[in-house]
């Protein structure tokens, strides 16, 4: 089958880039021809460009790391073009999407993963393209969602009927978390299947680059500013375990070394070879699980749904800390991964099964 994927791929976010890679790779392993539909909404492009401009980000300019962030953006772009198949046409509008669809002869189009159904983000907002409105069910192409999320969206409000109508045309609907399933059911009267983020579907041995660090280290991968609670937690864990503190993606004053402009391959490598991970991100948590690392997650309000949804079924809520957690309360003990994977493996198998029933020729009826 020839499959197009609609997702957030043109970004400087490692998790978003790697979920796109993972879904594409998982489908290719079954012999499908897969490409990322190279749709780059103008609002999102403008947002990412503004993040790099010195006039918009004085902290980066004065700290002397502005050019490292530029280098990071180029390395993300290089990974995108070297590790994923992009559609031949690139577009920034609805008209461009229709043209790509007309010329690509897709057998199926998948929307997801990531928060492609979130209506509350500051710079993306509601975009019907991620509900696959650029072609009709009558066009003979399957409409599939794999692990999209509505984020913190609680209601589709005035977009409810539009979204309901679009989702009614889908052949298969899955979502990434229970909150998204609940919203889809309540707002659109559509049942969905919960599956894991696509980064769980493949291994990364053939794409990771090992870091050039000899000492054991605690890895910090943190979005936004590190607060006092986070800094104290990181230093407490590192001191207790005699670890160096390594930060990737940003510079923090508590780190022994900070590496801003790592490529996605290097990013994976830092997780693979870490002794301990501290993160406030969803995909930082996932890669800690994938590489069986001891870890601590700092939970921010906006990520409560997806991180609790991921860790609760694994009985790992004790790895989460908040503003109210004292250092003496932090559980930095070894994670019992044999028990974790007894709960996680069935979820991985079920997620693969959802895709296999649609896209793996070996599972299709004769």
C-alpha positions in Angstrom: 0.0 0.0 0.0 1.0 3.6 -0.5 0.4 5.6 2.7 0.5 9.3 3.4 1.0 10.6 7.0 -0.3 13.9 8.2 1.5 14.9 11.4 3.7 17.6 13.0 7.0 16.9 11.3 8.5 20.3 10.4 9.5 21.3 13.9 12.5 21.7 16.3 10.9 19.3 18.8 12.7 16.0 19.1 9.6 14.1 20.3 7.5 15.3 17.4 10.2 14.4 14.9 10.8 11.0 16.3 7.1 10.0 16.5 6.8 10.8 12.8 9.9 8.7 12.1 8.6 5.8 14.2 5.2 5.6 12.6 6.7 5.8 9.1 9.3 3.1 9.9 6.8 0.7 11.5 4.7 0.8 8.4 7.7 0.4 6.0 8.7 -2.7 7.9 5.5 -4.4 6.6 6.5 -3.5 3.0 4.4 -0.4 2.5 5.5 2.7 0.7 5.2 5.5 3.2 5.7 9.3 2.9 5.1 12.2 5.2 2.7 14.7 3.5 4.9 17.8 3.6 2.3 20.2 4.9 3.7 23.2 6.7 0.9 25.6 7.9 2.0 29.2 7.7 1.2 29.9 11.3 3.4 27.0 12.5 6.3 28.0 10.2 6.1 31.6 11.4 6.2 30.4 15.1 9.3 28.2 14.6 11.1 31.0 12.7 10.3 33.5 15.4 11.8 31.2 18.0 15.2 31.5 16.3 15.3 35.2 15.7 17.6 37.1 18.2 15.3 40.1 18.4 12.6 37.7 19.6 14.8 35.8 22.1 17.2 38.0 23.9 18.2 35.3 26.4 19.6 33.2 23.6 21.5 36.1 22.1 23.1 37.3 25.3 24.0 33.8 26.5 25.9 33.2 23.3 23.9 30.1 22.3 21.7 31.6 19.6 23.8 30.0 16.8 23.7 26.6 18.6 19.9 26.8 18.3 20.3 27.6 14.6 22.6 24.6 14.3 20.0 22.4 16.1 17.3 23.5 13.6 19.6 22.5 10.7 20.3 19.1 12.2 16.6 18.5 12.8 16.0 19.4 9.1 18.8 17.1 7.9 17.3 14.2 9.9 13.9 14.9 8.4 15.3 14.7 4.9 17.6 11.8 5.4 15.5 9.5 7.6 11.9 10.2 6.3 10.3 10.1 2.9 8.6 13.4 2.3 6.0 14.0 -0.4 7.5 15.4 -3.6 5.3 18.5 -3.3 5.5 20.8 -0.3 2.5 23.0 0.6 1.4 25.7 3.1 -2.3 25.7 2.4 -5.5 23.6 1.9 -5.3 24.0 -1.9 -1.7 22.6 -1.8 -2.9 19.6 0.2 -5.6 18.8 -2.4 -3.0 18.9 -5.1 -0.7 16.5 -3.2 -3.6 14.1 -2.7 -4.6 14.2 -6.4 -1.1 13.4 -7.6 0.1 10.9 -5.0 -2.3 8.0 -5.5 -2.5 7.1 -1.8 -4.3 3.9 -0.7 -4.6 5.4 2.8 -3.8 8.6 4.7 -3.1 8.5 8.4 -3.5 11.5 10.7 -1.4 11.4 13.9 0.4 11.0 16.2 1.0 14.1 18.4 -1.6 16.7 19.4 -2.9 17.1 15.9 -6.5 17.3 17.2 -5.8 19.9 19.9 -7.8 23.1 19.3 -6.2 25.1 22.1 -2.6 25.6 21.0 -1.5 29.2 20.6 -0.1 29.0 17.1 -1.9 26.0 15.4 -5.5 26.2 16.7 -8.1 24.3 14.7 -6.9 23.0 11.4 -9.4 20.7 9.5 -6.5 19.3 7.4 -5.5 17.1 10.4 -9.1 15.7 10.3 -8.4 14.8 6.6 -10.9 17.2 5.0 -8.9 17.5 1.8 -10.4 14.3 0.3 -13.6 12.5 0.7 -14.4 8.9 1.7 -15.8 8.4 -1.8 -12.3 8.9 -3.3 -11.3 5.3 -2.5 -8.6 6.1 0.0 -8.7 4.9 3.6 -9.0 7.5 6.4 -7.2 6.4 9.5 -6.1 8.1 12.7 -3.2 6.7 14.7 -2.7 8.0 18.2 -3.7 11.6 17.8 -4.4 13.6 20.9 -6.7 16.5 21.7 -4.2 17.7 24.3 -6.0 19.7 27.0 -9.0 20.5 24.8 -12.2 19.6 26.7 -14.8 20.7 24.1 -14.8 21.3 20.3 -17.4 24.1 20.9 -18.5 25.7 17.6 -16.3 23.2 15.6 -18.2 20.2 17.0 -20.4 19.5 14.1 -17.6 20.1 11.6 -15.3 17.7 13.4 -18.1 15.1 13.9 -18.9 15.1 10.2 -15.3 14.7 9.3 -14.6 11.9 11.8 -17.7 10.0 10.6 -15.9 9.5 7.3 -12.9 7.7 9.0 -12.5 4.0 8.4 -10.5 3.5 11.6 -10.2 5.8 14.6 -7.6 5.4 17.4 -6.3 8.0 19.9 -3.3 8.3 22.2 -5.0 8.7 25.6 -8.2 8.2 27.6 -8.9 11.9 27.7 -8.9 12.1 23.9 -11.1 9.0 23.7 -13.6 10.6 26.1 -13.8 13.9 24.2 -14.3 12.2 20.9 -17.0 10.0 22.4 -18.8 12.9 24.1 -18.5 15.5 21.4 -18.9 13.3 18.3 -20.5 10.1 19.5 -17.6 8.2 18.0 -15.8 5.3 19.7 -12.1 5.1 19.4 -9.3 2.6 20.2 -6.6 3.7 22.6 -3.1 2.9 21.3 0.5 3.9 22.3 2.5 6.7 20.8 4.3 5.4 17.7 7.7 5.8 19.3 7.0 2.5 21.1 6.6 0.6 17.8 10.3 0.4 16.6 13.8 0.1 18.0 16.5 2.8 17.4 19.7 0.8 17.3 20.3 1.7 13.6 19.8 5.4 14.0 21.3 6.4 17.4 24.7 8.0 17.9 26.5 7.2 21.2 27.6 10.3 23.2 31.3 10.9 23.7 31.1 10.9 27.5 33.0 8.5 29.6 31.6 9.3 33.1 28.2 8.1 34.2 25.6 10.9 34.0 22.1 12.1 34.9 20.5 13.3 31.7 18.3 16.4 31.9 15.9 17.0 29.0 13.6 19.8 30.1 11.3 22.2 28.3 10.8 25.7 29.6 12.7 27.1 32.6 14.1 25.0 35.4 12.5 26.0 38.6 14.0 25.7 42.1 12.1 22.4 42.8 13.4 20.9 39.6 17.0 22.1 40.2 17.0 20.8 43.8 15.6 17.4 42.7 18.2 17.0 39.9 21.1 18.0 42.2 19.8 15.7 45.0 19.6 12.7 42.7 22.9 13.4 41.0 24.7 13.8 44.4 23.1 10.6 45.8 24.2 8.5 42.8 27.5 10.3 42.1 26.5 11.3 38.6 27.6 14.1 36.3 24.7 16.3 35.2 24.3 16.5 31.4 21.7 18.7 29.7 20.5 18.4 26.1 18.5 20.9 24.2 19.2 23.8 26.4 21.7 25.3 28.8 21.2 25.1 32.6 23.5 26.5 35.2 23.4 23.3 37.3 24.6 21.1 34.5 28.3 20.0 34.2 27.9 20.1 30.5 25.0 21.4 28.2 24.6 20.3 24.6 22.1 22.5 22.8 22.4 21.5 19.1 22.3 17.7 19.2 20.8 15.9 16.3 17.9 13.5 16.8 20.3 10.6 16.5 22.5 12.1 19.2 19.4 12.8 21.3 18.5 9.1 21.2 22.1 8.2 22.1 22.1 10.4 25.2 19.0 8.6 26.5 20.4 5.2 25.6 23.6 5.6 27.6 22.3 7.7 30.5 22.3 6.2 34.0 19.4 8.3 35.2 16.9 10.7 33.4 15.2 13.8 34.6 12.6 15.2 32.3 9.3 17.2 32.1 8.4 15.9 28.7 6.2 13.1 27.3 8.7 11.7 24.9 11.5 12.1 27.4 9.5 9.8 29.6 8.8 7.4 26.7 12.5 7.0 25.8 13.4 6.5 29.5 11.0 3.5 29.4 12.2 2.3 26.1 15.8 2.2 27.3 14.9 0.9 30.8 16.3 3.9 32.6 15.6 5.0 36.2 13.9 8.3 35.9 12.0 11.2 37.4 9.3 13.2 35.7 8.4 16.7 36.7 4.7 17.0 36.0 3.4 20.3 34.6 -0.3 21.0 34.6 -0.6 20.9 30.8 0.8 17.4 30.5 -1.2 15.8 33.3 -3.4 13.8 30.9 -0.8 12.2 28.8 1.9 11.5 31.4 -0.5 10.0 33.9 -2.2 8.1 31.1 1.2 6.6 30.2 2.6 5.9 33.7 -0.5 4.9 35.7 -1.2 1.5 33.9 2.5 0.7 34.5 2.2 1.5 38.3 4.9 4.2 37.9 3.1 7.2 39.3 5.7 7.3 42.0 8.3 8.5 39.4 6.3 11.8 39.1 7.1 14.9 41.2 5.4 18.2 41.4 6.0 21.6 43.0 4.9 20.1 46.3 7.4 17.2 46.3 10.2 17.5 48.8 13.6 16.0 47.9 13.3 13.5 50.7 10.1 12.2 49.0 11.6 11.6 45.6 11.7 7.9 44.6 15.0 7.5 42.7 15.2 3.8 43.3 15.7 1.3 40.5 12.6 0.7 38.3 11.6 -2.9 38.2 11.4 -3.1 34.4 10.6 -6.8 34.3 7.3 -5.9 36.0 6.8 -2.8 33.9 7.2 -4.7 30.6 4.7 -7.3 31.7 2.2 -4.5 31.6 3.7 -2.5 28.7 4.3 -5.3 26.2 0.5 -6.1 25.8 -0.1 -2.5 25.1 2.7 -2.4 22.5 1.3 -5.6 20.9 -2.2 -4.2 20.8 -1.0 -1.0 19.2 0.9 -2.9 16.5 -2.2 -5.1 16.0 -4.4 -2.1 15.3 -2.0 -1.1 12.4 -1.3 -4.6 11.3 -5.0 -5.3 10.6 -5.0 -2.4 8.2 -1.5 -2.3 6.7 0.3 -5.6 7.2 -0.5 -7.8 4.2 0.2 -10.9 6.3 -2.8 -10.0 8.4 -5.3 -9.1 5.6 -8.0 -11.6 4.7 -7.3 -13.6 1.5 
